[in-house]
Amino acid sequence: DGSKTLRLKIDMASGNINLRDPVIYRIRRAHHHNTGDKWCIYPMYDYTHALSDAIENITHSLCTLEFESHRPLYDWVVENTPVTGKPRQYEFSRLELLYSITSKRKLNQLVTEGHVSGWDDPRMPTISGMRRRGYTPEGLRLFAKRVGISKSENIVDMSVLEGAIREELENSAPRLMAVLDPLKVTLTNFEAGKTQSRSAAFHPNYEEMGSREVPVSPTIYIERDDFAEVPPKGFKRLTPGGEVRLRHGYVIRCDEVVKDAAGNVVELKCSIDHDTLGKNPEGRKVKGVIHWVSAEHAAPITVRLYDRLFTVERPDAVRGDDGEYLPFTDFLNPESVREITAYAESAVQNLPPESHWQFERIGYFVTDRKDHTADKPVFNKTVGLKDTMSNKSLNVINSANLKTLNVLTSTGAGNKITIDTANLNAVNYTNEIDTDSKLVSVTAANATKLDVSLKGIISGTGTIKADKATALTLTMDSKDVGGKNLSFDAPLATTMKVTTTQADSVFDSTANKLKALKTLDVTTAGKFKLSNTATEDHFATLSTINLKGTNEKSSATVVAGIQS
């Protein structure tokens, strides 16, 4: 093994090492799944790849960017062997999905070392895993459409995938109620014959999905976190002495709280307002609505709650104190799966596997394709109703060789991104949803020019820093969230171009350091202001401001110290 190889002698002077004398056959005495141990000479990938595509009449062979330097060898093999097909190889960037990995070798390690239950574990980014998780083909196609294809490195936040799945299931999944963490509620004035049930649609917008009866009994279950003995500010659910409406049911009032010996709440005793079925109570407003199930009619179900498989955004790109990469398995999330017993409406009985449902006020779930049976329902959580990663810092990126970075996120309010790459020269950052996302900083220590593009709702808080850049470009195609906290630190920059669609763009910061700036080009729909009120020398060399206004209100102002 390895002692003999067959090489192609193509061009020993070629600047591309793949075109000099590449190995095309090797000896390997390993068991093969088809030929067993009868054969020991195997072709190398580069040779096999080109020939297989040509023999199978492939027209477009799609590869990731690391194969770009292999394309000349691919073409040489096709042109110099007796095959009729003439395929063409195209390269594009890998899909880098945060909080996940896509390397087949690393995924195999997760399976063989027992970190996951198999290739179809719902936490795995495999076709079988995503199917078992409840991701639909339509949702995955929507995700693919949004992230697109790029020739530069793509960083895609997990929230973009989850948002696409959530959006597709919003219209396709029927709804019912389930209680995952039940708290017993006794309805003290329940009267058989007087206390009535009500019919409810499986989907509020699609009558064709049908309806079901939502029965009520003397005992019901509500979610434990829908009750607060000492409610926080803004809490609109059930409190001692407070009222809340049961979804598809009556308004109830909490009259008594029952606790065990340890002081834990174990039961609530509530009274029904019988005049509120399908109508508002008279003389008062009840703002809160909670889901519930009837203890008498509910079906017990097994629910598997899935979270992200890793605790960090890029588990295979974390370095230790010695500069070496840490094992990606060090960052497995121990809380990535949790199995509980819950209670749901009786409609969950007799469902087939892979049946998609929304549990109202909780999220989207699917009956497991392997373990679910009609008499023992098993549901996997697909995705919550909202992004649960809000208000957390995301996407801390360090890469010495990265030139261009595309970041797509659908994260909620307060989420942040920090980009620090020595040779970066372009950043394209897009926030897909209508909540504020914060761009903390972009640092490119060695870049001679830096282009930054911001799209979506983004409030800049931090610095665009490029110590060696002589040219800066900022494009803001975002909704009207000003940039007053976004500053520029580029002491060698002589030119700066800013294009903004916002009504007002105010970059007012004592951290603005543009001492060499000579020319400022501004295209704006409103008022543009760049200032550093702490000192007068930062814009001392500025001699030209070119303003392109898109309406009569457009203006550009630069302020240094008290000078304007």
N, C-alpha and C positions, 0 to 999 in steps of 0.2 A: 504494500500500500504506500503510495506516495513516491516510490522509487523511480517509477517510469511515468511519463506523461507524453501526450501528443500535442505539439504546438503548431500554430500557423505562423509562418514567417511572412509578414505583410510588408511593413516598412520600419526598419530598425531606426530610422532617423526621425520618425514621427514624434511630434511634441505630445501626442496623446498616447500614453503608455498602453492603452487598450489596443492600439493598432500596430504595435511592434511585433511581439511573438506571443500572442495570447494562448493560454492552455485551452484546448477544446475537448480533450479526453483525459481521464485519470483512472487509476486502478483503486477500487475500494471493495474490500471483502466484507460487505455488510448484507444482512438479510433484507431482501426486497419484497414488498407486499404482493407483487405479481409473479416475479421469476424465482422467488425463494433464494437459494444459494447457488443457482446454476450459472450465474453471470457475475463478473467482477469488473467489467470495463463500462464506465458511465460517462456520458457527455457532460460538459460544464454548462452552466445556466445560459451564458451569453450565446453560445452556439445553439443550444436547444431552443431558446426563446425565438430567435429569428427563423429557424427552420420550421418549428411548429406553427408559427403564425402564417408562414408562406404556404405550407402544406394544407392548412385548414382554410386558406383563402381569407384570412383576416385582412381587413383594409386599414383599420385604425387600432394600433396597439398602444394603450394608455399606461404610462408608468409615472412614478414619482420622480422628483427632480434629481435624486442621486444617480439616476440612470442616464442623465443627459450626456455625460462624457462617454457612455457606452453606445450611444446611437451610431457613431461612425462604424463601429464593428458590426452592429446589427445590419446596417446598410451593406457593408462589404460582404457579409455572409449571404445575404439575399441576392446580391448581384453576381456572386461567383460560385453559386451552386445551381444545379439543374432543377430549379423549382419554377412553377408557373406563376404562383402568387407573388405580388409585389407590395407587401404591407409597408406601412409607414409608422414609425414610433413617435409618440407625442408625450411630453412630460408636463407635469403640473405639480403644485405643492401638495404635501401631505395635509390631511385634516388633523390639526392639533386641537383636540377637544380637551378643555381644562377639566380637571378632576377625573381624568380617565387616561388610558393608554390604548394604543392601537397596534403596537408591535406584536406580530404573531408569536415571536419567541417569548416575549414577556407574558402574553396571554396564556401560552402553553405552560409557563412556569406557575402561573396562578392555579391552573387546573391540576398539574402533576403534584404540586406541593400541598394541595388540599385547602388552599385559601378560599376557593369557591367550590360550589357543588358540581360543577361541570361546565362544558362549553355553552350550555343553555341556561346557566345561572342568570336570573333576571338582572343582575348587576353588571353582566359582561356586555361590552359593545360589539357583540356578534349578532348575526341575523337571528339565530335561534334564541339568543338571550334577550334581544329587544322584542322579539315576537312574544316570548313568554312574559315579559314585563308588561306587555299591553300596547307597545308602540305599533301604530297602524302603518300600512304602506303609504297611505295618503299623507300622514303626518311626516314620515321620513322624506317623502318627495318634496313637501313644503319646506322642510329643513334644508334639503339639498339645493333647492331653488334660491333660498335666502343666502346661503354661504357662498354659492357660486364656485368658480374655478379660477385659480390664480397661479401666476408663475413666481410669486414671492411668498414668503412664509406667512401662513394664516394661523392666527390664534382665535379660536372660537369658544366662547364661554358656554358652559353646559346649559345655561338658562336659555340660549337660543334654541337648542334641541328641545328642551322641555316646553318652551313657549309654542313651538310649532305643533308638538303633540297635543298640548292643551287646547290650542285653537281648533284643531281638527275634531277632537272629541267633544268640544262644546256643542257642535251641531249634530253629531252622529250618535252620541251615547245617551240612552234613556236614563232617568233619574229615580232614585228612591232614597229612603232614609235608613241610616245605620248608626249605631252608637258604639264607639270603640272603647271608651272608658266609662262604663255605666255608673250612674248614681240613681238609686231608687227614689221614686217620687210616688207618694200615696195621695190620691185625689179623694179628699175626705168627704166631699158632697157628691160623689158619683152616684147617679141613680139609674138603674137599669130601666130602659124604656124612655128615659128623658135625655140622658147623655148620649148624643148621637155621633156616629162616624160620618165621614165626608169623603166624596170621591175626589181624586187628584190625578192630573195628567202625568204621564211619564216624561213629557217634555213640554215646557210652556209654549214653545213656538211651533211644535209639530203634532197636530192632533192625530195624524195617522199612526203615531206610536202607541196610541191607546191610553187607557187610564186604569186605575185600580182603586179599591176601597181602602181607606186608611182607618182601621178600627181603633177604638179607644177602650181601655179597661180600667178598673180601680187602681191598678199599679202600672206605672210607666217608667221607662228609663230615659234619662237625659245625659248629655256629656258632663263629666265632672267639672271641666273647666268652664261650663256655662253657668256655674253658680259661684258666687263669691260672698263669703260672710262679711269681709271687709273689702268692698269693691274699690279698684283703682279708679282714677279720674277718667271719665268717659266710658265707663263700663255700662253697657246697655242690656245686659242679660239678667238673670235671676238673682235677687238679693233678698235677705230677710225683710219681709213686709213689702217687697216690690212685686211688680207684675211683669209678665212677659207673654207673648203669644206663642203658642205651639204651632209649628208649621202645619198648615192644612187643618188647623183645629181651633180650640178655644183659647181665650186669655185665662191664665191662671195666676194666683197670688200665693207667695210663700208665707205661710202662717207660723210654721214651727220648724226648727232645725234639730234633728236627732243625732247625737254623737255617741261613740263607743267609749269604753273606759280610758282609752288613750287620747281622747279628745278629737278623734277624726270624725268628720261628717259622714254618716252612713245612710241617712234617709232625710228626705224633706217631706213635710206634710203641707199640701197645697189645696186651695179651693178653686173651683171652676166658676167663672162667670158664664152662666148658661145662655146669656143673651148676646154672646159674641161669636157664635159660630158663623163664619162667612161675613161678618160685619164688624165695624169698629165699636168699641164701648162708648157709651154716652157720657159726655161731660169730662172726659179725660183722654189723654193720648198715651198709648203704649208703643214705645219705639222698638223694643227688642223682639226678635223672632228667633226661636231656637228649634232644632230638630229633635226628634224623640221617637221611641217605638213603644208599642204596647207590650207589657211583660207577658200577657196571656197569649198574644198572637205572634210574637217575634220568633225568628229562627236563629239559633246559635250558628255562628260562622267562624272559620279560621281566617285571620287576616295577616298577611305578611307585609310589613311596612319596610320599604326599601329607601335607603338614602344613598348618597354618593359613596363610591367604593373607596375613595382616598380622601385624606384630610387636607391635602395641599393641592394647589392648582396643577402643578407639573411634577408628579412624584418621581419621574425618572430624570429630573434635571436639578436635583438638590445636591449641593456640594457640602462636604464636611469641613472641619477646621483645617484639614490637611490639603484641601483643594480637590480631593477625589470625590467622585459621585457616590452618594450613599445608596444602598439597596432600595429600590422603589417599594419593596414590601415593608420597609420600615414605616411607611405612611398609610398602610391600610387602615380604614376606618372600622374600629371594633363595633360601632353602632350602625353599620351599613344595612343590617337586616335584623328585624325583630318580629317575632310571631306572637300574636295575641288571640284571645277568644273575644268576639264581639257579638252584638245582636243586630239583626236587620229585619226589615219588613218581610213578611212571608213570601213576597214575590220572588225572593232569591231562590226559593226551592224549585227544583226541576229545571234549572238553567243548564244549558250545554257548556262544555269547556270553551274558553276564548270568547266569553260573552262580556262585552264592555258596558260598564255602568258608571254613572256619577253618583257617589254618596254625597247627598246635599250638604253643603257647607264644609266638606272635608276634602274631596278630591276625586280623581278618576281611578277606577279599579277594574280588574279583569279576572274572570274565573280561570284558575290555573289549568293549562292544557294537559298536564300530566297527573296531578294529584286531586283535582276537583271531581267530585261525584254529586249526583243529585241529592243524595241523603246526607252527604258531608261536604258542604260547600267550602271551597278554598279560594280566597281572593288575594290577588297580588296588587299592591298599590302601584299604579302607573306613574302618576304625577299629581301634585297637589293643585288646588284651585288657584294658588298664587305662588310667586317665587319666595321660597323660604330662606334664601340666602341674602335677603335684603339687609342693608346696613352693615355689610361686612366688606373688608378690603379684599380685592381680587387682583389677580394677574400681575404679580411681581416678576418681571422678566429681566433676565441677565444673559446676554449672549454676545461674546466679543466679535463674532464674524457677521452678525445679522446686519443686512443693508436696508431692507424694506420690511415693514411689519404692518399687517392688516389685522385689526381687532374688531370683532363683531360681538356685541353683547345685547342681551335683553334683560339686564339686571335692573332691580328696583332702586328706589330712592336711597341715596347715601352710599351706594357702592363706588369703589374707587379703583383707579388703575395707576400703577407706577411702572414706567418703562426706563430701563437704564442699559443702554448698549453702546459700546465705545464707538463703533463705526457706522451707526445708524444714519441714514440720510433721508428716510421718508417714513412717516407714520400715518396710517389711515384708520381712524377710530370712529366706529358707528355704534350708537345706542339705539336699538330697534323699537323700544317701547316708550310710551308717554309718561315716563317718570324720570326724575333728575338723576344723572349719573355723573360722578365727579372725576375729572382727569386731574390727578395729583401732580405728576411731573413727567416730563420727557427729558432725558439726559443723553447727549451724544457727544462724548468728550473729544473724539477725533474727527468728526464730520466736518468737511469743508463747506457743506451747505446742508440745510435741514428744511424739509417740507413737512408740515403738520396739517392734516385735514380732520376736522371734527364735524360729525353729523349727529342729529338727534337732539334730545334735551340734555345738555351738558353744561354744568356750571364749572368754569375753570377755577381751580383752587390749587395754586402751586406754580411751578416754574417750567418754562421751556428753555433749557440750558444747552448751549453749544459753544464751548470755549474757543474753538478754532474755526467756526463757520464764518464765512464772509458774506453769506446771503441767507436770509430767513424768508420762508413763505408760510403764511397761515391762512387756511380756508375754513370758514365757519358756516356751514349750511345747517344751522340748528334753529330751534324755536327760541323765542325771546327770553333767554335766561342770561343776561349780561356776563361779561368776563372781567369784572372789576378786580377780582382776586388773582387773575392770571397774569404772570409777569414774564419778562424776557431777559435772559442773561446771556448775551452774546457780545462780548467786548470788542471783537474784531469785525463784526458785521458792518458792511458799508451800505448794503441795500436790504430793504425789507418790503415785502408785498403782503397786504392783508385784504382778503375778500370776505365779506360777511353779509348774510341775508337778514341779520337781526335789525330791529328798529333802532336800537342803541347799543353800541359796543364801547364800553369804557374799560380801559386797561390802566387802572389807577393804582400804582404800587411803588413804594420806595425801593423795591427789589429790581425795578427795571434798570438794566445796565446795558446801554447801547451807545457807548462813548464814541465809537467810530462811525456811527450811522450818518450817511450823507444823503441818501435818497429814500423816501418813503412813498410807496404807491398804495393808494387806498381805493377800494371799490366797495361802496356801502349803500344800504337802503335808508340809512338814518344818520345819526350823529356818531362820529368816531372820535375817541379821545385816548391819547397815549400820554401818560404823565409820570413824573417822579418829583414829588413836591419837596423832597428832602434836600436835594442838591441841584445846582444849576449847570453842572458840567457834563451831565450824561448825554445831552442832545446838542452839545456845543458845535459839533461839526455838521449838523443837519442843515442843508442848504436848499433842498427841493422837496416839496410835497405835491404829488400828483393825485388829484382827487377825481374819481369817476363816480358821480352820484346817479342813482337810479330814479330819483325823484327830486322835487324842488326843496325838500327838507334835508338833503344830504349835506354833511359838513365834516371837516377834519380839523382836529386841534391837537397840538403837542404842547405840553407844559413841563418846564424844567424849573424847579424852585418856584419863584414867583413870576418867571418869564413865560409868556405865552406866544 
